[in-house]
Amino acid sequence: MTITREEVFSKVQEVLVDALGVDDDEVVPEAKLATDLGAESIDFLDIVFRLEKAFGIKIDQGEMIPDNVLNDPKYVQDEKVTDYGMQELRERLPHADLDAFDESRNVDEFSDIFTVDTVVKFVQTKLES
């Protein structure tokens, strides 16, 4: 059974409303999980758990959000992601649009790449594999 993008979005929306206590009209594709919806690091763990349950998928630690890249000096220098780090992020996050982040590469802005649409694309990738 194939699940449509709209069906994936609807379930992701439900997960985010439940996990973050936001209204469903706030959960739009371009909404940033941290900046717009108020997600904190602990919330990301809850979101991953809820996505696994809602879609019947397994998400390995660091698969959706590879924070370990940001803590590795070979990927980050002076609070900026290096060329090698960007290459690693692009390989690990094919579902994320990294172009805007690539302009600043500021570690503090990394969470902004995680939009509702990024989560939808990630889940679609997991369901197709």
Backbone as a chain_set.jsonl record, in Angstrom:
{"seq": "MTITREEVFSKVQEVLVDALGVDDDEVVPEAKLATDLGAESIDFLDIVFRLEKAFGIKIDQGEMIPDNVLNDPKYVQDEKVTDYGMQELRERLPHADLDAFDESRNVDEFSDIFTVDTVVKFVQTKLES", "coords": {"N": [[0.839, -1.195, 0.0], [0.644, 2.102, -0.952], [1.415, 5.197, 0.432], [0.22, 8.477, 0.249], [1.761, 11.721, -0.328], [0.236, 13.706, 0.871], [-1.127, 12.253, 2.813], [1.027, 11.458, 4.41], [1.897, 14.001, 5.248], [-0.361, 14.782, 6.744], [-0.338, 12.928, 8.886], [2.175, 13.522, 9.997], [1.684, 16.129, 10.747], [-0.254, 15.695, 12.771], [1.37, 14.336, 14.64], [3.213, 16.365, 15.299], [1.541, 18.34, 16.365], [0.596, 17.009, 18.649], [3.041, 16.441, 19.977], [4.236, 18.936, 20.354], [2.316, 20.655, 21.257], [1.018, 22.562, 19.672], [-1.172, 24.416, 17.455], [-2.966, 22.905, 14.736], [-3.088, 24.503, 12.466], [-0.747, 25.906, 12.552], [1.177, 24.172, 11.801], [2.559, 24.064, 9.094], [4.013, 23.35, 5.846], [6.429, 24.921, 5.537], [7.094, 25.704, 8.099], [9.445, 26.075, 10.681], [10.753, 23.71, 12.878], [12.012, 24.296, 15.375], [12.311, 27.193, 15.564], [9.758, 28.257, 14.699], [7.803, 26.516, 15.762], [8.595, 25.974, 18.296], [10.087, 23.752, 19.174], [12.314, 21.963, 21.245], [15.51, 20.441, 22.057], [14.906, 18.047, 23.488], [12.333, 17.629, 22.643], [12.682, 16.778, 20.036], [13.484, 14.138, 20.3], [11.138, 13.004, 21.288], [9.477, 13.492, 19.107], [10.669, 11.862, 17.146], [10.19, 9.333, 18.304], [7.367, 9.321, 18.263], [6.911, 9.493, 15.497], [7.938, 7.048, 14.664], [6.097, 5.321, 15.834], [3.649, 6.213, 14.686], [4.004, 5.703, 11.956], [5.024, 3.156, 11.809], [7.761, 2.668, 11.51], [11.372, 2.377, 11.82], [13.657, 4.511, 13.267], [16.901, 5.203, 13.358], [19.228, 6.305, 15.901], [20.346, 9.582, 15.471], [19.833, 9.529, 12.79], [17.72, 11.028, 11.592], [18.306, 13.519, 12.61], [21.377, 14.455, 12.644], [23.129, 15.332, 15.02], [25.654, 14.772, 15.994], [27.514, 15.447, 14.098], [27.861, 18.161, 14.387], [29.344, 18.353, 16.658], [31.851, 17.528, 16.162], [35.197, 18.185, 15.611], [36.345, 17.874, 13.087], [34.371, 18.511, 11.372], [33.385, 20.953, 12.16], [34.551, 24.211, 12.737], [35.439, 26.961, 14.672], [32.73, 27.5, 15.345], [31.482, 27.248, 12.904], [30.321, 25.309, 10.178], [32.408, 23.238, 8.32], [33.651, 22.792, 4.883], [33.921, 20.055, 4.509], [32.24, 19.187, 6.517], [29.774, 20.143, 5.544], [29.53, 18.558, 3.293], [29.266, 16.07, 4.514], [26.844, 16.478, 5.914], [25.089, 16.829, 3.761], [25.166, 14.275, 2.661], [24.093, 12.745, 4.755], [21.636, 13.922, 5.164], [19.711, 13.835, 2.902], [17.11, 14.533, 2.482], [16.794, 17.085, 3.369], [16.758, 20.628, 2.828], [19.548, 22.248, 2.379], [20.614, 24.568, 1.402], [20.165, 27.32, 2.242], [21.255, 27.205, 4.817], [23.868, 26.596, 4.152], [24.876, 29.003, 3.303], [25.425, 30.554, 5.62], [26.397, 28.722, 7.493], [26.489, 28.681, 10.223], [26.597, 27.163, 13.308], [24.683, 27.6, 15.296], [22.411, 28.072, 13.842], [21.633, 25.729, 12.76], [19.415, 24.116, 13.494], [17.352, 25.31, 12.141], [17.095, 24.146, 9.656], [15.349, 22.098, 9.888], [12.329, 21.693, 8.923], [8.738, 21.355, 8.729], [8.212, 20.241, 6.251], [10.69, 19.029, 5.737], [10.635, 16.935, 7.571], [8.448, 15.505, 6.585], [9.47, 14.722, 4.064], [11.602, 13.136, 4.946], [10.227, 11.039, 6.286], [8.809, 9.986, 4.111], [10.939, 8.981, 2.6], [11.858, 6.986, 4.344], [9.619, 5.285, 4.344], [9.626, 4.402, 1.753], [11.878, 2.867, 1.588]], "CA": [[0.0, 0.0, 0.0], [1.398, 3.341, -1.045], [0.838, 6.318, 1.177], [0.46, 9.709, -0.507], [2.443, 12.813, 0.373], [-0.771, 14.384, 1.691], [-1.368, 11.395, 3.982], [2.225, 11.579, 5.257], [1.833, 15.327, 5.867], [-1.429, 14.797, 7.741], [0.13, 12.204, 10.073], [3.267, 14.309, 10.586], [1.015, 17.261, 11.393], [-0.817, 15.18, 14.029], [2.495, 14.057, 15.542], [3.787, 17.627, 15.777], [0.539, 18.986, 17.22], [0.612, 16.295, 19.926], [4.351, 16.531, 20.639], [4.649, 20.317, 20.658], [1.203, 21.428, 21.805], [0.707, 23.688, 18.789], [-2.394, 24.232, 16.677], [-2.672, 22.294, 13.445], [-2.896, 25.518, 11.422], [0.639, 26.384, 12.641], [2.034, 23.131, 11.239], [2.563, 24.204, 7.641], [5.265, 22.783, 5.329], [7.631, 25.757, 5.711], [7.326, 26.015, 9.516], [10.672, 25.52, 11.27], [10.36, 23.042, 14.12], [12.511, 24.996, 16.564], [12.015, 28.623, 15.551], [8.332, 28.564, 14.55], [6.921, 25.65, 16.549], [9.094, 25.926, 19.666], [10.692, 22.468, 19.542], [13.623, 21.968, 21.897], [16.21, 19.183, 21.766], [14.181, 16.91, 24.055], [11.15, 17.428, 21.812], [13.059, 16.036, 18.835], [13.448, 12.719, 20.671], [9.726, 12.649, 21.366], [8.96, 13.495, 17.735], [11.172, 10.647, 16.504], [9.424, 8.214, 18.879], [5.987, 9.393, 17.764], [6.929, 9.171, 14.071], [8.124, 5.596, 14.568], [4.827, 4.704, 16.217], [2.598, 6.587, 13.735], [4.25, 5.159, 10.623], [5.539, 1.791, 11.873], [9.125, 2.67, 10.979], [12.466, 2.458, 12.799], [14.56, 5.627, 12.994], [18.111, 5.044, 14.163], [19.707, 7.516, 16.56], [21.147, 10.441, 14.609], [19.471, 9.364, 11.378], [16.929, 12.174, 11.141], [18.984, 14.735, 13.064], [22.746, 14.028, 12.991], [23.793, 16.335, 15.849], [27.053, 14.424, 16.254], [28.355, 16.16, 13.121], [28.129, 19.508, 14.905], [30.248, 18.256, 17.808], [33.093, 16.92, 15.7], [36.076, 19.242, 15.1], [36.668, 17.74, 11.662], [33.233, 19.062, 10.638], [33.073, 22.302, 12.637], [35.655, 25.009, 13.267], [35.006, 28.321, 15.04], [31.266, 27.552, 15.322], [31.011, 27.201, 11.515], [30.47, 23.999, 9.545], [33.428, 23.257, 7.267], [33.251, 22.199, 3.606], [33.811, 18.62, 4.765], [31.023, 19.038, 7.32], [28.617, 20.326, 4.661], [29.468, 17.35, 2.471], [28.735, 15.019, 5.392], [25.434, 16.777, 6.172], [24.332, 16.559, 2.526], [25.051, 12.82, 2.523], [23.23, 12.201, 5.81], [20.32, 14.571, 5.153], [19.286, 14.087, 1.518], [15.737, 15.033, 2.547], [16.796, 18.465, 3.882], [17.246, 21.701, 1.966], [20.672, 22.836, 3.119], [21.161, 25.718, 0.68], [20.179, 28.529, 3.071], [22.222, 26.973, 5.891], [25.195, 26.599, 3.539], [25.328, 30.391, 3.182], [26.0, 31.035, 6.88], [27.062, 27.584, 8.129], [26.554, 28.944, 11.656], [26.081, 26.018, 14.069], [23.487, 28.02, 16.032], [21.271, 28.129, 12.925], [21.44, 24.393, 12.187], [18.067, 23.578, 13.725], [16.413, 25.924, 11.202], [16.889, 23.326, 8.454], [14.3, 21.12, 10.151], [10.985, 22.213, 8.724], [7.719, 20.314, 8.638], [8.437, 19.592, 4.963], [11.864, 18.165, 5.881], [10.178, 15.734, 8.28], [7.604, 14.767, 5.64], [10.363, 14.093, 3.083], [12.338, 12.084, 5.654], [9.327, 9.908, 6.495], [8.558, 9.383, 2.801], [12.147, 8.213, 2.269], [11.838, 5.787, 5.193], [8.529, 4.409, 3.911], [9.966, 3.855, 0.433], [13.04, 1.974, 1.642]], "C": [[0.878, 1.251, 0.0], [0.658, 4.438, -0.299], [1.205, 7.61, 0.442], [1.19, 10.74, 0.35], [1.473, 13.526, 1.314], [-1.066, 13.584, 2.957], [-0.186, 11.445, 4.955], [2.186, 12.921, 5.978], [0.802, 15.355, 6.988], [-0.997, 14.091, 9.029], [1.262, 12.953, 10.773], [2.673, 15.503, 11.335], [0.428, 16.84, 12.742], [0.276, 14.944, 15.066], [3.018, 15.354, 16.142], [2.82, 18.389, 16.673], [0.565, 18.345, 18.607], [1.925, 16.511, 20.69], [4.677, 17.946, 21.111], [3.532, 21.179, 21.233], [0.889, 22.669, 20.995], [-0.597, 23.391, 18.064], [-2.047, 23.678, 15.308], [-2.479, 23.32, 12.328], [-1.497, 26.154, 11.478], [1.606, 25.425, 11.958], [1.875, 23.126, 9.724], [3.922, 23.732, 7.122], [6.517, 23.605, 5.619], [7.944, 26.105, 7.166], [8.583, 25.306, 10.021], [10.316, 24.953, 12.637], [10.786, 23.816, 15.356], [12.023, 26.446, 16.597], [10.52, 28.926, 15.561], [7.424, 27.769, 15.484], [7.427, 25.41, 17.975], [9.71, 24.614, 20.106], [12.067, 22.676, 20.161], [14.248, 20.598, 21.68], [15.477, 17.957, 22.304], [12.928, 16.599, 23.232], [11.475, 16.608, 20.565], [13.065, 14.526, 19.11], [12.013, 12.211, 20.717], [9.122, 12.557, 19.963], [9.402, 12.232, 17.009], [10.381, 9.432, 16.997], [8.002, 8.179, 18.307], [5.9, 9.072, 16.269], [7.074, 7.666, 13.864], [6.793, 4.881, 14.809], [3.745, 4.972, 15.157], [2.755, 5.9, 12.383], [4.759, 3.721, 10.627], [6.93, 1.67, 11.265], [10.129, 2.698, 12.127], [13.395, 3.577, 12.366], [15.748, 5.485, 13.927], [18.545, 6.381, 14.755], [20.604, 8.304, 15.602], [20.797, 10.354, 13.137], [18.71, 10.574, 10.848], [17.636, 13.484, 11.465], [20.39, 14.368, 13.527], [23.523, 15.094, 13.768], [25.275, 16.048, 16.057], [28.007, 15.102, 15.267], [28.771, 17.515, 13.692], [29.087, 19.514, 16.086], [31.617, 17.717, 17.434], [33.986, 17.991, 15.076], [36.486, 19.069, 13.634], [35.541, 18.29, 10.781], [32.929, 20.521, 10.995], [34.338, 22.971, 13.167], [35.143, 26.421, 13.506], [33.498, 28.511, 14.877], [30.673, 27.596, 13.91], [31.264, 25.805, 10.956], [31.444, 24.134, 8.376], [32.864, 22.688, 5.958], [33.021, 20.7, 3.785], [32.54, 18.326, 5.569], [29.767, 19.184, 6.476], [28.436, 19.106, 3.767], [28.841, 16.204, 3.274], [27.245, 15.235, 5.657], [24.582, 16.478, 4.938], [24.152, 15.058, 2.305], [24.053, 12.249, 3.534], [21.81, 12.751, 5.776], [19.851, 14.865, 3.729], [17.877, 14.679, 1.436], [15.661, 16.501, 2.963], [17.32, 19.434, 2.83], [18.315, 22.452, 2.755], [21.225, 24.106, 2.483], [21.242, 26.988, 1.537], [21.196, 28.389, 4.203], [23.647, 27.057, 5.362], [25.751, 28.018, 3.411], [25.988, 30.89, 4.454], [26.859, 29.977, 7.558], [27.215, 27.746, 9.641], [25.864, 27.801, 12.411], [24.786, 26.375, 14.801], [22.238, 28.042, 15.148], [20.916, 26.759, 12.344], [20.012, 23.889, 12.345], [17.041, 24.158, 12.757], [16.207, 25.095, 9.937], [15.748, 22.337, 8.639], [12.929, 21.774, 10.117], [10.011, 21.038, 8.725], [7.93, 19.537, 7.337], [9.643, 18.653, 5.011], [11.464, 16.849, 6.559], [9.329, 14.872, 7.348], [8.48, 14.026, 4.623], [11.152, 12.945, 3.72], [11.46, 10.845, 5.81], [9.031, 9.212, 5.172], [9.734, 8.503, 2.385], [12.17, 6.913, 3.057], [10.774, 4.785, 4.727], [8.843, 3.735, 2.581], [11.119, 2.865, 0.491], [12.705, 0.596, 2.172]], "O": [[1.745, 1.417, 0.858], [-0.562, 4.575, -0.397], [2.358, 7.81, 0.06], [1.23, 10.643, 1.577], [1.846, 13.905, 2.424], [-1.233, 14.152, 4.037], [-0.375, 11.472, 6.171], [2.417, 12.981, 7.186], [1.066, 15.895, 8.062], [-1.253, 14.583, 10.128], [1.303, 13.013, 12.002], [3.118, 15.839, 12.433], [0.592, 17.544, 13.739], [0.124, 15.31, 16.232], [3.242, 15.439, 17.349], [3.243, 19.02, 17.641], [0.557, 19.045, 19.619], [1.916, 16.737, 21.901], [5.319, 18.128, 22.146], [3.775, 22.311, 21.652], [0.535, 23.709, 21.552], [-1.07, 22.255, 18.058], [-0.969, 23.944, 14.777], [-1.784, 23.045, 11.35], [-1.106, 26.864, 10.552], [2.714, 25.808, 11.582], [1.158, 22.303, 9.155], [4.891, 23.713, 7.881], [7.567, 23.036, 5.917], [8.963, 26.74, 7.437], [8.761, 24.105, 9.818], [9.669, 25.613, 13.45], [9.998, 23.974, 16.289], [11.389, 26.866, 17.565], [10.062, 29.759, 16.343], [6.402, 28.277, 15.945], [6.774, 24.729, 18.766], [9.845, 24.377, 21.306], [12.876, 23.461, 19.667], [13.59, 19.69, 21.173], [15.434, 16.927, 21.633], [12.513, 15.444, 23.136], [10.642, 15.835, 20.093], [12.692, 13.734, 18.245], [11.716, 11.116, 20.239], [8.346, 11.646, 19.674], [8.597, 11.596, 16.328], [9.953, 8.601, 16.196], [7.508, 7.121, 17.917], [4.935, 8.454, 15.821], [6.418, 7.082, 13.001], [6.422, 3.961, 14.08], [3.012, 4.06, 14.777], [1.765, 5.555, 11.737], [4.914, 3.123, 9.562], [7.239, 0.689, 10.588], [9.776, 3.005, 13.265], [13.868, 3.592, 11.229], [15.616, 5.631, 15.142], [18.272, 7.443, 14.197], [21.516, 7.742, 14.996], [21.407, 11.04, 12.317], [19.024, 11.085, 9.774], [17.574, 14.441, 10.693], [20.578, 14.007, 14.689], [24.463, 15.69, 13.241], [26.065, 16.968, 16.27], [29.181, 15.304, 15.579], [29.904, 17.957, 13.498], [29.589, 20.57, 16.473], [32.451, 17.476, 18.307], [33.582, 18.641, 14.111], [36.932, 20.029, 13.006], [35.735, 18.509, 9.585], [32.29, 21.234, 10.221], [35.095, 22.381, 13.938], [34.491, 27.007, 12.642], [33.038, 29.525, 14.352], [29.504, 27.939, 13.736], [32.299, 25.197, 11.229], [31.314, 25.036, 7.548], [31.748, 22.17, 5.926], [32.046, 20.147, 3.275], [31.854, 17.334, 5.322], [28.803, 18.441, 6.661], [27.31, 18.675, 3.517], [27.994, 15.468, 2.767], [26.467, 14.282, 5.629], [23.483, 15.937, 5.056], [23.11, 14.619, 1.819], [23.262, 11.367, 3.199], [20.886, 12.126, 6.295], [19.617, 16.024, 3.385], [17.507, 15.261, 0.417], [14.587, 17.101, 2.916], [18.209, 19.102, 2.046], [18.008, 23.199, 3.685], [22.205, 24.665, 2.975], [22.276, 27.656, 1.556], [21.915, 29.338, 4.516], [24.538, 27.542, 6.059], [26.967, 28.209, 3.409], [27.006, 31.578, 4.388], [27.91, 30.281, 8.124], [27.991, 27.023, 10.266], [24.691, 27.513, 12.176], [23.889, 25.539, 14.913], [21.12, 28.033, 15.664], [20.0, 26.648, 11.529], [19.461, 23.294, 11.42], [15.975, 23.573, 12.565], [15.237, 25.319, 9.213], [15.233, 21.793, 7.662], [12.439, 22.319, 11.106], [10.419, 19.876, 8.723], [7.835, 18.31, 7.326], [9.62, 17.591, 4.39], [11.912, 15.776, 6.154], [9.474, 13.649, 7.325], [8.26, 12.845, 4.354], [11.346, 11.902, 3.096], [11.89, 9.732, 5.506], [9.005, 7.982, 5.112], [9.536, 7.401, 1.873], [12.467, 5.854, 2.503], [11.014, 3.578, 4.722], [8.379, 2.626, 2.315], [11.324, 2.101, -0.453], [13.585, -0.259, 2.272]]}, "num_chains": 1, "name": "protein.A"}
